[in-house]
Amino acid sequence: MLARYFSLSVILVALCSTAYADPQATRDDIEISRILNVPGGTLRIAKDPRNSELYTLRQNGAIDLADLAAAEHTPAYSRDDHGIRSGFTGFAIGPDGSFYLASNRRGPRDSGQFALARGILLDADTGERQWDQLDPDNLPADVPIDDILAATSLGRDPTTNTRYALKPNGDITLVPSGTVYTVVDHGFSRASALFIDDAGTFYVLKRIDLSSYNIATITKGEVDPSSGERTWFTLAETTPYERCDCIFNHEVNGLVVSPDNRSLFINSGSRTDHGEVQDGNRQFPDLRETALTAIVLRVPTDARDLVLPNDRDALRAEGFLFAEGLRNAYDLAFAPNGDLFATENGPDRDMAEELNWLREGHHYGFPWRMGLEDTPQQFPDYEPASDFLLPARFTAVREGYYHNDPTYPPPPRDFTEPVINLGPDADAYRDPADGRIKDASEEGVRFGTFTAHRSPLGLVFDADNTLAEPFQGDGFVLSWTEGDPDGDDVAGPFNDPSEDLLHLDLAKVGDNYEARVTRIVGGFSNPIDAEIIDNRIYVIEWGGGRGLWEIVLPQATAETAVAEAIDVVPAEFALAQNFPNPFNASTTITFQLGLASQVELAIYSISGQRVRTLISGSLPAGHHRLQWDGHNERGEPVASGAYLYQLSASDFVATRQLLLLK
């Protein structure tokens, strides 16, 4: 739901709260304070992992440093620095301090591109012509292209002195009247110009208008470690792809950098509400989604000027296609174990909104399946009049986009389910059998994942295990949309207050996750993004007074925490890559023991000198994680650079490398 608001600023103003928020915690050990007001149009917040400085991004491209101590915003970069003028939707900062921006723009009305058809006269008596479409990049030498490009909609055949006119629908008519050729002959509707050469050969020109297309750009601001200066350049850009003539263009938005700093993950949202035909006022016949929509892409962070084609097979072949079937994965984040998660906005129908564990090559169901439910429009007997899940106040319902649809394509493959919400919160649903609102956890119903229309975003994890239980290592997510805690009287979540911060206690079960979801802070005004630093979550609002709020959660007391995961006992010993890596303040090292063992985990310099012993003692079988804060045995901070960490347990010895950046 969120992305459609950004495409219509008038709707945004109308739907956002204007009153100042007064968020309240549901627990006594959570503190809340308002730090400052963010400028209008602020939609993203991100942390520089090197020094934990917070930056915010505005829709106009301004990047501000949030000075928490002074409670003020300081301009850091503007569109004069990065060169992009508007259309900003995404912001991420990599482990090395590089900035990544996502922006979208419409293609130019006169793109300089064209299509060309040639009609060679075969019979002067009947006017029969042989029509063929020419390749603009490989034109025959005898084609008078300069004259064609300068032509208008009127042409004269010099061999007969007959005048012709080209109509916008592609008809070629005699002047003053009489159609002689149509789009069926030359193949171009919306043709632009007609030229007739000295031999009487017709040329029909179609100038390519890209104003109904989207072009997404990923801009990188790479920092020079020695000077701190940034160099801005285009990391990747899409070829033009078709927009819809509607409010469901979710575009490219969410970004996240992998912990190893090698990959950038990019969400490219859908162009439809639920897979219906959106033909752009008949410009794109029968078009639903495109190759570049409803997917998550993965590109290397060290690339420059990558071209992301509007071709699904080409994206897959180049290794850019990471996951499919995602309506709008507006926020992405890595959990402490390195698993990638994404929130997803649902459709206008009352279907659950999702949290997904993203894995390469998986399809998450959109548009055929959302929130464990099938989209009914794919079935030949669908009757919207008897569908209890169509709220009349929503656009797709009002505009008749839900209808019997015999040409709806069949599902392409098996789908991966979203994370299951075990309750107790954010799990209200409308029963399709009777239209009544019910609570999934109270009813014992599998639910994936959040109450309809919540618009989950601002996903963060306690990646460094800084928090005390019950929050240690867990996730947190915001909800944008104002809800109705007692009924169904708003265009938003039902029996659900929303506009809150949820605690996500995730547990891996089989090949997916389940989550206990608990509301811990409520009362924001359209919260739109979040970031976490140590035991503090920072929330920015779009509505009301546009506050930047600090949520202080209980902090773990030990500097080096050892935590056993709630999981089955592993069958073998293993040492995982630390996370995050590279790191600045602290990093977490995860390992597993197949048997109870005497364990030693130590940090070494590249030359082999022991720097710090994290543990030397007995541990039970199971999954464990320890944290290193970048200090040596004497408590002194160590220098930036590469280090080794080695696990010794029984007969098992393993060594990995980590990178400390300051």
C-alpha positions in Angstrom: 0.0 0.0 0.0 2.8 2.4 0.9 4.4 2.9 -2.5 1.2 3.9 -4.2 1.0 6.9 -1.7 4.3 8.2 -2.9 3.1 8.3 -6.5 0.2 10.6 -5.5 1.3 13.3 -3.1 -2.3 14.6 -2.7 -3.4 11.3 -1.4 -0.4 11.2 0.9 -1.3 14.5 2.5 -4.9 13.4 2.9 -4.1 10.0 4.4 -1.4 11.0 6.8 -2.1 12.1 10.4 -1.4 15.8 11.1 -1.4 15.5 14.9 1.9 15.0 16.8 2.4 11.4 17.8 2.7 10.2 21.3 4.1 6.7 21.1 3.8 4.5 24.2 5.6 1.3 25.1 3.8 -1.8 26.2 6.6 -2.7 28.6 8.2 -0.9 31.5 11.7 -1.6 30.4 11.4 0.3 27.1 12.1 4.0 27.0 10.9 6.4 24.3 12.1 9.9 23.5 11.7 12.3 20.6 15.1 13.4 19.4 14.2 15.8 16.6 11.9 16.6 13.6 13.0 15.3 10.2 12.5 17.5 7.2 9.4 17.0 5.0 9.8 14.3 2.4 12.2 12.2 4.6 11.5 8.6 3.8 14.7 6.5 4.6 17.2 6.3 7.4 20.4 4.3 7.4 23.4 3.7 9.6 27.1 4.0 8.5 28.5 0.7 10.0 31.9 2.3 10.4 30.9 4.8 13.0 27.2 4.3 13.6 26.3 7.8 12.2 22.7 8.1 11.0 21.8 9.5 7.7 18.4 10.3 6.2 17.2 10.5 2.6 14.5 12.9 1.3 12.5 12.4 -1.8 14.3 15.3 -3.4 17.7 13.6 -3.0 19.0 15.5 0.0 20.9 13.3 2.4 21.2 14.7 5.9 23.3 13.7 8.9 21.2 13.2 12.0 23.2 14.7 14.8 21.6 13.0 17.8 23.6 14.8 20.4 22.7 18.3 19.0 19.2 17.2 18.1 19.5 18.6 14.6 19.9 17.7 11.0 23.0 18.7 9.1 23.0 18.7 5.2 25.5 16.1 4.0 24.9 15.6 0.3 22.5 17.0 -2.3 21.5 16.2 -5.8 24.3 18.4 -7.0 26.7 15.8 -5.5 25.1 12.6 -6.8 23.5 14.1 -9.9 20.1 12.5 -9.6 17.3 15.1 -9.6 14.2 13.3 -8.2 12.3 10.1 -7.8 14.2 8.7 -4.8 12.8 5.5 -3.1 15.7 3.6 -1.6 18.8 4.1 0.6 21.4 1.8 2.0 24.9 2.1 3.4 27.4 -0.7 3.0 29.9 -2.1 5.5 32.7 0.0 3.9 30.6 3.2 4.2 29.5 3.3 0.5 26.1 5.0 -0.1 23.5 3.4 -2.4 20.5 5.3 -3.7 17.5 3.9 -5.7 15.6 6.4 -7.9 13.0 6.1 -10.6 12.1 8.3 -13.6 9.8 8.2 -16.6 11.5 7.7 -20.0 11.6 10.7 -22.3 8.7 11.4 -24.6 11.1 11.7 -27.5 13.6 9.1 -26.8 15.6 9.4 -30.0 14.6 5.8 -30.7 12.3 4.7 -33.5 10.8 1.9 -35.4 10.5 1.8 -39.2 8.4 0.0 -41.7 8.9 0.0 -45.4 6.3 -0.7 -48.1 7.7 -1.5 -51.5 5.2 -1.2 -54.4 4.6 -4.5 -56.1 1.6 -3.7 -58.3 0.9 -0.1 -59.4 -2.6 -1.0 -60.6 -3.8 -2.5 -57.3 -1.5 -0.6 -54.9 -0.2 -3.9 -53.4 2.9 -3.4 -51.4 5.4 -5.7 -49.6 5.7 -4.4 -46.1 8.5 -5.3 -43.8 9.8 -3.8 -40.5 13.5 -2.7 -40.6 16.1 -3.0 -37.9 17.0 0.7 -36.9 20.5 -0.5 -36.0 21.1 -2.2 -39.3 19.4 -0.2 -42.0 20.0 -0.9 -45.7 22.2 1.6 -47.4 19.5 2.9 -49.7 17.1 3.9 -46.9 17.0 7.8 -46.8 16.9 7.9 -43.0 17.6 11.6 -42.6 14.7 12.5 -44.8 12.5 10.0 -43.0 13.3 11.4 -39.6 12.5 14.9 -40.9 9.1 13.8 -42.3 5.7 14.7 -41.0 2.3 13.0 -41.2 1.8 14.2 -44.8 3.6 12.6 -47.8 3.6 12.9 -51.6 4.3 10.1 -54.0 6.6 11.8 -56.6 5.8 9.0 -59.1 2.1 9.8 -59.3 1.9 13.2 -57.5 -0.6 11.7 -55.1 -0.8 13.0 -51.6 -1.2 10.8 -48.5 -1.9 11.4 -44.8 -0.9 9.3 -41.9 -3.4 9.2 -39.1 -2.6 8.6 -35.4 -4.2 5.1 -35.5 -1.8 4.1 -38.3 -4.2 4.5 -41.2 -2.7 5.9 -44.4 -5.3 7.8 -46.4 -5.5 9.6 -49.7 -5.9 13.3 -49.4 -8.6 14.4 -49.0 -10.1 11.0 -48.2 -10.0 7.2 -48.7 -8.0 4.7 -46.6 -5.5 2.7 -48.6 -3.3 1.1 -45.9 -3.8 0.4 -42.2 -1.9 -0.8 -39.2 -2.5 -4.4 -40.4 -0.3 -3.6 -43.4 2.7 -1.9 -41.8 2.3 -3.0 -38.1 2.5 0.4 -36.3 -0.2 1.9 -34.2 0.5 5.4 -32.9 2.7 6.0 -36.0 4.6 9.3 -36.2 5.5 10.1 -39.8 5.2 9.1 -43.4 7.9 9.5 -46.1 7.7 8.4 -49.7 10.9 8.3 -51.7 11.5 8.9 -55.4 10.7 5.3 -56.3 7.3 5.5 -54.6 8.5 3.4 -51.6 6.5 4.2 -48.4 8.3 4.5 -45.1 6.2 4.6 -41.9 8.1 6.0 -38.8 7.1 5.3 -35.2 9.0 7.5 -32.7 9.4 5.6 -29.5 7.7 7.5 -26.6 9.0 6.3 -23.3 7.0 8.5 -21.1 4.8 5.5 -20.1 8.0 3.6 -19.1 10.0 3.5 -15.9 13.8 3.6 -15.7 15.3 2.8 -12.4 18.8 3.9 -11.4 21.1 2.6 -8.6 23.6 5.3 -7.7 26.7 4.5 -5.6 28.7 7.0 -3.5 32.0 5.3 -3.0 34.1 6.7 -0.2 37.9 7.2 -0.3 39.2 5.9 3.1 42.1 8.2 3.1 40.3 11.5 2.3 36.7 10.7 3.2 35.6 12.1 -0.2 32.8 10.4 -2.1 32.8 9.6 -5.8 29.3 9.2 -7.2 28.5 7.0 -10.2 25.8 4.8 -11.7 26.2 1.2 -10.4 23.2 -0.1 -12.4 20.3 1.0 -14.5 17.3 -0.7 -15.9 16.2 -0.6 -19.5 12.8 1.1 -19.9 10.0 -1.1 -18.7 6.2 -0.5 -18.9 4.4 1.4 -16.2 0.7 1.0 -15.5 -1.8 3.9 -15.9 -2.8 3.4 -12.3 -1.5 3.9 -8.7 0.1 0.5 -8.4 3.6 1.3 -9.8 5.7 0.2 -6.9 8.9 0.8 -8.8 12.4 0.0 -7.5 12.8 0.9 -3.8 14.2 -1.3 -1.1 18.0 -1.8 -0.9 20.3 -3.8 1.3 24.0 -4.6 1.1 25.2 -8.1 2.0 27.3 -8.5 5.2 30.3 -9.5 3.1 29.9 -6.2 1.1 29.9 -8.2 -2.2 26.3 -7.9 -3.2 23.5 -5.3 -3.3 19.9 -6.6 -3.2 17.3 -4.5 -4.9 13.5 -4.7 -4.7 11.6 -4.0 -7.9 7.9 -3.9 -7.0 4.9 -4.9 -9.0 3.0 -2.7 -11.5 -0.4 -4.3 -10.6 -2.5 -4.8 -7.5 -3.0 -8.5 -7.9 -1.9 -9.5 -11.4 -4.7 -7.9 -13.3 -4.3 -6.6 -16.8 -2.9 -3.0 -16.8 -2.6 -2.1 -20.4 -1.7 1.6 -20.0 -4.8 2.8 -21.8 -4.4 0.1 -24.5 -0.7 1.0 -25.0 0.4 -2.4 -23.7 -2.2 -4.9 -24.7 -2.9 -7.7 -22.2 0.1 -6.8 -20.0 0.1 -7.8 -16.4 3.7 -7.8 -14.9 6.9 -7.3 -16.8 10.2 -9.1 -16.6 11.5 -6.3 -14.3 8.6 -6.2 -11.8 7.7 -8.2 -8.7 11.3 -9.4 -8.2 14.4 -9.0 -6.1 17.6 -8.4 -8.0 21.2 -9.0 -6.8 24.1 -7.1 -8.3 27.8 -6.9 -7.4 28.7 -3.9 -5.4 31.9 -3.4 -7.4 30.1 -3.0 -10.7 29.7 0.2 -12.8 27.1 1.0 -15.4 25.4 -2.4 -15.3 22.4 -2.7 -17.6 19.4 -4.6 -16.1 17.3 -5.7 -19.1 13.6 -6.0 -19.2 14.0 -9.7 -20.0 13.6 -12.4 -17.3 15.7 -15.0 -19.0 18.5 -12.6 -19.5 18.4 -11.4 -15.9 18.5 -15.0 -14.8 21.4 -15.9 -17.1 23.4 -12.9 -15.9 22.9 -13.9 -12.2 20.9 -10.7 -11.5 17.6 -12.4 -10.7 17.6 -13.5 -7.0 13.9 -14.1 -6.2 10.5 -13.8 -7.9 6.9 -13.5 -6.9 7.2 -10.5 -4.5 4.5 -7.8 -4.8 6.6 -5.1 -3.1 9.5 -6.1 -0.8 9.8 -2.5 0.4 12.3 -3.3 3.2 15.1 -5.9 3.3 17.4 -6.8 6.2 19.9 -9.5 7.2 19.3 -11.5 10.5 22.3 -12.3 12.7 22.7 -15.7 11.1 23.0 -14.2 7.6 19.5 -15.1 6.4 17.9 -12.3 4.3 14.3 -11.2 5.2 11.9 -8.8 3.4 8.6 -7.3 4.3 5.9 -7.2 1.6 2.9 -5.0 1.0 -0.3 -6.8 0.2 -3.1 -6.0 -2.3 -6.3 -4.0 -1.9 -8.1 -7.3 -1.2 -8.1 -8.3 2.5 -5.1 -10.7 2.2 -2.3 -11.0 4.7 0.9 -9.0 4.3 4.0 -11.0 4.4 7.5 -11.4 5.9 9.6 -13.6 3.7 12.9 -15.4 4.2 14.4 -14.7 0.8 16.5 -17.4 -0.9 18.0 -17.5 -4.3 15.8 -19.1 -7.0 12.6 -19.1 -4.9 9.2 -17.9 -6.1 7.1 -16.3 -3.3 3.7 -16.6 -5.1 2.7 -13.1 -6.3 0.3 -12.7 -8.0 -1.2 -16.2 -7.7 -0.8 -16.5 -4.0 -0.5 -14.0 -1.2 -0.4 -14.6 2.6 -1.2 -18.4 2.2 -4.3 -17.6 0.1 -4.9 -18.0 -3.6 -5.8 -15.0 -5.6 -9.4 -15.9 -6.6 -9.3 -14.0 -9.9 -7.2 -16.8 -11.4 -10.1 -19.2 -11.2 -12.7 -19.3 -14.0 -15.7 -19.3 -11.6 -14.7 -16.2 -9.7 -17.6 -13.9 -8.8 -16.5 -10.6 -7.1 -20.0 -10.0 -5.9 -19.7 -12.9 -3.5 -16.2 -12.2 -2.4 -16.3 -11.1 1.3 -12.7 -9.8 1.1 -13.2 -6.8 -1.2 -13.4 -3.6 0.8 -15.3 -1.0 -1.2 -13.1 1.9 0.0 -10.0 0.6 -1.8 -9.0 1.7 -5.3 -8.6 -1.7 -7.0 -12.1 -2.6 -5.8 -13.7 0.7 -6.8 -12.1 0.6 -10.2 -13.4 -2.9 -11.0 -9.9 -4.5 -11.2 -11.3 -7.5 -9.4 -13.4 -9.3 -12.0 -13.9 -12.6 -13.7 -10.7 -13.0 -15.7 -10.7 -16.0 -18.1 -7.2 -15.1 -19.5 -5.5 -15.0 -16.1 -2.3 -17.1 -16.6 -1.8 -20.4 -14.7 0.8 -20.5 -11.9 4.3 -21.2 -13.2 5.7 -23.3 -10.4 5.6 -24.2 -6.7 5.8 -21.3 -4.3 7.6 -20.6 -1.0 5.4 -19.7 1.9 5.9 -16.6 4.0 6.9 -16.6 7.7 4.1 -17.9 9.9 2.8 -15.5 12.6 2.1 -17.4 15.8 0.6 -14.3 17.5 -0.4 -12.8 19.7 -0.4 -9.6 17.7 -0.8 -8.3 14.1 -2.7 -11.5 13.1 -6.3 -10.4 12.5 -7.9 -11.8 9.3 -11.2 -11.7 7.5 -12.7 -15.2 7.1 -13.5 -15.7 3.4 -16.3 -18.0 4.3 -18.4 -15.5 6.3 -16.6 -12.2 6.1 -16.1 -12.0 9.9 -12.9 -10.6 11.4 -11.1 -13.2 13.5 -7.8 -13.6 15.4 -5.6 -16.2 13.8 -3.7 -17.3 16.9 -6.9 -17.5 18.9 -8.6 -19.5 16.2 -5.6 -21.8 15.7 -5.3 -20.8 12.0 -1.9 -20.7 10.1 -1.4 -17.1 9.2 1.3 -15.6 6.9 2.2 -13.1 8.2 0.6 -9.7 9.2 -2.9 -8.2 9.3 -4.1 -7.0 5.9 -3.2 -3.4 4.9 -0.6 -2.9 7.7 2.1 -2.0 5.2 5.1 -3.5 7.1 8.4 -1.7 6.7 11.4 -0.5 8.7 12.7 -4.0 9.3 15.8 -4.2 11.5 17.6 -7.0 13.5 19.7 -7.1 16.6 22.6 -8.3 14.4 25.2 -7.8 17.1 23.2 -9.5 19.9 23.4 -6.3 22.0 19.9 -6.6 23.4 19.0 -8.5 26.5 16.4 -11.2 26.4 13.7 -11.5 25.3 14.9 -9.4 22.4 18.5 -10.6 21.8 19.2 -11.4 18.2 15.6 -10.8 17.2 13.9 -8.7 14.5 11.7 -5.6 14.7 9.3 -4.1 12.1 7.1 -1.0 11.8 3.6 -0.6 10.3 2.8 2.4 8.2 -1.0 2.4 8.0 -3.4 3.8 10.6 -5.7 1.0 11.8 -8.9 0.5 13.7 -8.2 -1.3 17.0 -11.9 -2.1 17.6 -13.4 -2.7 14.2 -13.2 -2.0 10.4 -13.9 1.8 10.1 -10.7 2.9 8.3 -9.0 2.2 5.0 -6.4 0.1 6.8 -5.9 -2.8 9.2 -9.0 -4.1 11.0 -9.2 -5.0 14.7 -5.6 -3.8 14.7 -4.3 -0.3 15.8 -1.2 -0.6 13.5 1.3 2.4 13.3 3.5 0.5 15.7 6.7 -1.3 16.4 6.5 -5.1 16.5 9.0 -7.6 18.1 9.7 -10.6 15.9 10.9 -13.7 17.8 11.8 -15.9 14.9 12.5 -19.6 15.0 13.5 -21.8 12.1 11.1 -24.7 11.6 11.8 -27.1 8.8 12.6 -25.1 5.7 11.0 -21.9 6.9 10.5 -19.7 9.9 7.8 -19.1 12.4 7.5 -15.9 14.5 6.0 -14.8 17.7 4.9 -11.3 17.0 4.4 -8.9 19.9 3.5 -5.2 19.8 6.0 -3.3 22.0 5.4 0.4 21.0 2.3 2.0 19.6 1.0 5.4 18.6 3.4 6.6 15.9 2.2 8.7 13.0 2.9 6.9 9.8 6.3 5.5 10.8 8.2 4.9 7.6 11.7 3.6 8.4 13.9 2.4 11.2 17.5 1.8 12.0 19.2 0.1 15.0 22.4 1.1 16.9 23.3 -1.1 19.8 20.2 -1.2 22.0 18.5 1.8 20.4 16.0 1.7 17.5 15.5 5.0 15.7 12.1 5.5 14.0 11.3 8.3 11.5 7.7 9.3 10.8 6.1 10.6 7.6 3.0 11.9 9.2 2.2 14.3 12.1 5.2 16.2 13.3 7.6 14.0 11.4 9.5 12.9 14.5 12.7 11.0 14.8 12.1 8.8 17.9 14.7 6.9 20.0 13.4 3.6 21.4 15.8 2.3 24.1 15.5 -1.5 24.7 17.2 -3.4 27.6 20.8 -4.1 26.9 22.7 -7.3 27.5 25.0 -6.9 30.5 28.0 -9.0 29.4 30.5 -7.4 26.9 30.9 -10.9 25.3 27.7 -12.8 25.3 27.4 -16.5 24.7 23.9 -17.6 23.7 22.6 -21.0 22.8 20.0 -21.0 20.0 16.7 -22.7 20.5 17.1 -25.4 17.9 17.8 -29.1 17.5 21.3 -30.4 18.5 23.5 -30.3 15.3 25.0 -33.5 14.0 28.4 -32.0 13.4 30.9 -29.2 14.4 31.0 -26.0 12.3 32.3 -22.5 12.4 30.3 -19.8 10.5 31.5 -16.6 8.9 31.2 -13.7 11.4 28.4 -11.2 10.9 28.6 -8.3 10.1 31.8 -8.5 8.1 33.5 -6.1 7.7 32.5 -4.6 11.0 33.2 -1.5 13.1 31.9 -1.7 16.7 31.4 -5.4 17.2 30.8 -8.6 15.3 29.1 -11.9 16.1 30.8 -15.3 15.6 28.4 -18.3 15.4 29.4 -21.9 15.7 27.9 -25.3 16.4 29.0 -28.3 18.5 27.9 -31.8 17.7 29.0 -32.9 21.2 29.6 -31.3 24.6 33.2 -30.2 24.3 36.1 -28.2 25.7 36.1 -25.2 23.5 38.5 -22.4 22.7 37.6 -19.6 20.3 40.4 -17.0 19.9 41.2 -14.0 17.7 44.6 -13.8 16.0 46.5 -11.3 13.9 47.4 -12.2 10.4 51.0 -13.0 11.6 49.6 -15.5 14.1 49.8 -13.5 17.3 46.9 -14.1 19.7 44.9 -11.0 20.2 41.9 -12.1 22.3 40.5 -15.3 23.7 36.7 -15.1 23.6 36.1 -18.4 25.4 38.1 -21.2 26.8 36.0 -23.8 28.6 33.3 -26.4 28.4 30.1 -25.9 26.3 27.2 -28.2 25.7 26.3 -29.5 22.2 24.2 -27.1 20.2 24.4 -23.7 18.4 26.4 -20.9 20.1 27.4 -17.3 19.3 29.9 -15.0 20.8 30.6 -11.4 20.2 34.0 -9.6 19.7 34.1 -5.9 20.4 37.4 -5.2 18.6 39.5 -5.1 21.8 42.5 -7.1 22.8 43.0 -9.0 26.1 44.0 -5.7 27.8 40.8 -4.0 26.8 42.5 -1.8 24.2 41.0 -1.2 20.8 42.9 -3.0 18.0 43.9 -1.4 14.7 41.8 -1.7 11.5 42.7 -4.7 9.3 42.2 -8.4 8.7 42.2 -10.8 11.6 41.8 -14.6 12.0 39.4 -16.4 14.4 40.0 -20.0 15.2 37.6 -22.5 16.9 39.1 -25.6 18.6 36.6 -28.2 20.0 37.5 -31.9 20.6 39.3 -32.9 17.4 37.7 -30.1 15.3 39.7 -27.1 14.3 38.5 -24.4 11.9 39.8 -20.9 11.0 38.2 -18.0 9.2 39.1 -14.4 8.4 37.3 -11.2 9.5 37.8 -7.6 8.7 37.7 -4.7 11.1 37.1 -1.2 9.6 37.2 2.0 11.6 
